[in-house]
Amino acid sequence: MSGTSSGSSTRARDTPILECRDLSVCYAGRTSDIEAVKAFNLTVMRGEAHGLVGESGCGKSTIALATMRYLGKAGRITAGEIRFQGRDVMALGKEELRGMRGGAIAMIYQEPSAALNPSMSIGEQLIEVSMFHDDADRPQATRRALSMLDRVRLADARRIMASFPHQLSGGQQQRIVIAMALLSDPQLLLLDEPTTALDVTVEAGIVDLIRDISAEFGTSMLYISHNLGLVRETCDRITVMYSGQAVETGPVTAVFGAMRHPYTRGLFAAIPSVRTDKGTRPLMAIPGQLPSPDERPPGCLFGPRCTHFAAGRCDAGPVAMQSVHPTVPHFSRCLRVAEIDWHAPLTSDVQRTALAPGEIILRVNQLSKRYQEVSANEGLTFEVRRGEAVAIVGESGCGKSTFARILMGLTQASSGSLKLAALELSRLPVTRRDRKTIRSLQMIFQNPFDTLNPSRTIGAQIARVVRKFRVERDKARVLERVLELLDLVKLPRELAERRPSQLSGGQKQRIGLARAFAGNADIIVADEPVSALDVSVQAAIIELLLQMQRLEHTTLILISHDLSVVRYLADRIVVMYLGQIMEQGATQDVFAPPYHPYTESLLAAIPVPDPRMRKRKVLLTGEIPSASKPPPGCRFSTRCPYRLADICDKLAPPVQDFGPGHRIACHLPREQLLRMQPVFEEPT
Amino acid sequence: MKGLATAIGRRGTVATLVVLIWVPLACFVMLGPLLGAMERYVLLPATPAVVALYGMALYRWRKSWIARVGATLICFWLLIAVLVPYLPLLDPDKPIAPLALPGTVKHGVFFLLGSDLRGRDMLSRTLWGSQRILVWGITSTVAAYLVGASLGLMGGYLGGWWDEVVSFLGNVVMSFPVMVLLILILNLLGQSGFNIILAVTCSSAPLIMRIVRGLSLDAKSRGYIQAAQTRGEHPLYIMLVELLPNVRGPLIVDACLRLGYTTVAITTLTFLGLGLQPPDPDWGLMIKEAATAALLWKYSYMLIIPALSVSSLILGFNLMADGLHDLELQS
């Protein structure tokens, strides 16, 4: 975490690498200009990693693009200035600009596959960088490329040089993009959500790499992310953005230790943490939504959503940055920074007692599904009780969605059984299920933007479910039920007549919830219900889901890769890897030792925004193997840090029982599993 | 529920207007002799309908002047088509005075656009000709769409062997050059308006099927389709209610373009002497008959007038397609 400008007083060290002063950026709209960034200030010192955090639409990517003067035709800088190493970026000529882009400043985007040329080998692309930027000759450039691949910890660099982008996994591609950026020896790295498209364990590896790079190369970084935890783990300083403005900025330790802006605090309270569950601390969503740039309120932009809003003061005029601490450079754009009691605990009056799980409603036994070569599900065995929230967790390709498809009858299992009460569902397609069975199983989909039919009104879509499942048949009663459901998901009744295009992502997901609950389902399968939503909206949807689940006493099957969401929502967790169950048990058992080694690495990969938590580092090597060629023996054996030679890669692991319902499929001796240290530690 | 009512209301109005124009016009052209005394009155309700439709088009497409110009051209010809029996025109089929130049008086009759080789009034023939091309052109495009869209929906949504059979047949048909296919079918089945519909359907349906199939394949993976599947909806319901309305944007644009192609195809066919037979007033026939006369510069008006008419109609369809595409991108 060190590497800041401490201890040096030379002139060069005092000039910031990047400085934005009162920067405003406008995009030309169809009717008027849209001010995406408004009087924004930022200083990135040499060797510093600066995190830029905010929700979608707050202007954080615009900052990165403006830094490189890469705003396209519609965007332009209307006020303020950007200085790179003390030079005004706006005054640079075409040639200088070209040298700066990709040379002195390198950018790493969210989607690594889009940054690599699919028709060139990796080697060619890497060699090109050195030859172009430093006029190196070919052997020299090749040597440099090979050593850089080693430094981004890609094993077997020669093979990788010879391969094409599509032959590599997303994590490997992102490492290559980082290597490519580092080859031109940049002064500043712009990272725009570099790990958002990656799986959690892969993300942990990249984050670790980024952290090492900033220490080793001394490169300054501007790290753009929506994830507070990631920024805390990688950066020295943080700037929180809201609606085009910086609202709080300061050293990471100071800001996370004492948040001094209601928005930052709100974001923090909206994130499920690894130590909270639904019983102890309900999530608190930030009410309302981000104002669009042409509807910004006067005064404090966060005012209308702020619980500490003081009429007449907060909405009087633009709010300036206030110093929070006499010595630490920690600033907040809040007028009432000295008045608000920041130590007041974040509480909510919602009190929940645990639902007592009922009888077994769903029994899965040795369920397998093969697609030609690929074994998507193998020998799944678990049970779900009525009223329980069971989470199926795993990275992409682990087979969790295949299981959901079998359950919903969209595909059929190859072998094994899946029983809903007494009814065998594993090979019964939805078209052959009776209405009662279909009604009892409903689903919430991942992407709120295509979960609703764009050409039909909200009301008509919910009404269809109500009528289809014969909840109500009379026209007036159907409408009444639709309006009731809208009340239930806390949306205004007028929305019944609107079409989905007029709704925000969060509102759409609420409608998705209303539709899933409209038929009084017994089991609701939620496939990544919040992963596409912004943090502050996520919390509201999670709370709503919980509330509706309790109200209707519905069983919830949650499919997710996000362990902190799962920790919060689920009563029981099933951890899957490459089609098999690695571990299952009650949530608190899975989150505490003994762990399956895979669970341990999943837990260690959760970015933790809470500065009081200590996390043990567990890094996985290698990539998730292809599901068409799963490793023999234990499927996790290729990446497992505890692998026992000649056993794990040859024999299927036995299932070991650790207390009620807590089962781990692992070769490690029982004593060794029991001796495992917890991943998270909380000094009390 | 007022918004719902107006949304349904607006679509309902457009449908009613289209029916009000279409049914009389098609009756008039296809069943003319059968109508007898009715014939004089059958087109009456269509005239206000065209005007109303034009007004709606101008209002709804006020953001795109291209679409409005296209709509103006099309509505101009539509209006002519439904008004032509009531206009004070000479008989289009009666030879009066051959080779009268435009704007001259010959045999005591004033020819605004001149007369053709046989002495028939060009103005009257051109205006009457609009009826044929509009009725046969639009009807065959609609027929092609009905066949192509349903095959495409089933191929795209249901997939499996059905998709393979339909795609294979489509590829076979598409391997023929369009004009060859049209001529083959018309030669095989004989020459009539209904066979033109059949021929155009055969040649266009595979192309439409491909577009609809591609769009449905894309829409099939959407959450709302999965939601409908998991609630046990019938595939027919999913295809018609959930899928079709969401692919209609690109389809409407394509339909406008295809109307233009079909107009070209039918005009070419009649120019080649296939399809509609003389002495019916038809633009393709007029161009064919004028081909020899137009060798003399003096008489080139016989060629230019029907040619310009065809072009303006096709231009209308194409501009409307362009404009609708723009509008779709904007929203």
HADDOCK unambig.tbl for C-alpha pairs under 7 A between the chains (distance, minus, plus):
assign (segid A and resid 408 and name CA) (segid B and resid 230 and name CA) 6.11 0.50 0.50
assign (segid A and resid 430 and name CA) (segid B and resid 230 and name CA) 6.67 0.50 0.50
assign (segid A and resid 430 and name CA) (segid B and resid 232 and name CA) 5.95 0.50 0.50
assign (segid A and resid 431 and name CA) (segid B and resid 232 and name CA) 5.92 0.50 0.50
assign (segid A and resid 438 and name CA) (segid B and resid 231 and name CA) 6.05 0.50 0.50
assign (segid A and resid 438 and name CA) (segid B and resid 232 and name CA) 6.57 0.50 0.50
assign (segid A and resid 439 and name CA) (segid B and resid 231 and name CA) 6.96 0.50 0.50
assign (segid A and resid 442 and name CA) (segid B and resid 230 and name CA) 6.85 0.50 0.50
assign (segid A and resid 445 and name CA) (segid B and resid 223 and name CA) 6.26 0.50 0.50
assign (segid A and resid 450 and name CA) (segid B and resid 222 and name CA) 5.68 0.50 0.50
assign (segid A and resid 450 and name CA) (segid B and resid 223 and name CA) 5.20 0.50 0.50
assign (segid A and resid 450 and name CA) (segid B and resid 224 and name CA) 6.22 0.50 0.50
assign (segid A and resid 451 and name CA) (segid B and resid 222 and name CA) 6.91 0.50 0.50
assign (segid A and resid 451 and name CA) (segid B and resid 223 and name CA) 4.18 0.50 0.50
assign (segid A and resid 451 and name CA) (segid B and resid 224 and name CA) 4.63 0.50 0.50
assign (segid A and resid 452 and name CA) (segid B and resid 223 and name CA) 6.97 0.50 0.50
assign (segid A and resid 452 and name CA) (segid B and resid 224 and name CA) 5.06 0.50 0.50
assign (segid A and resid 453 and name CA) (segid B and resid 224 and name CA) 5.46 0.50 0.50
assign (segid A and resid 453 and name CA) (segid B and resid 242 and name CA) 6.71 0.50 0.50
assign (segid A and resid 454 and name CA) (segid B and resid 246 and name CA) 6.99 0.50 0.50
assign (segid A and resid 455 and name CA) (segid B and resid 245 and name CA) 6.37 0.50 0.50
assign (segid A and resid 455 and name CA) (segid B and resid 246 and name CA) 6.14 0.50 0.50
assign (segid A and resid 497 and name CA) (segid B and resid 1 and name CA) 6.02 0.50 0.50
assign (segid A and resid 497 and name CA) (segid B and resid 3 and name CA) 5.98 0.50 0.50
assign (segid A and resid 497 and name CA) (segid B and resid 4 and name CA) 5.86 0.50 0.50
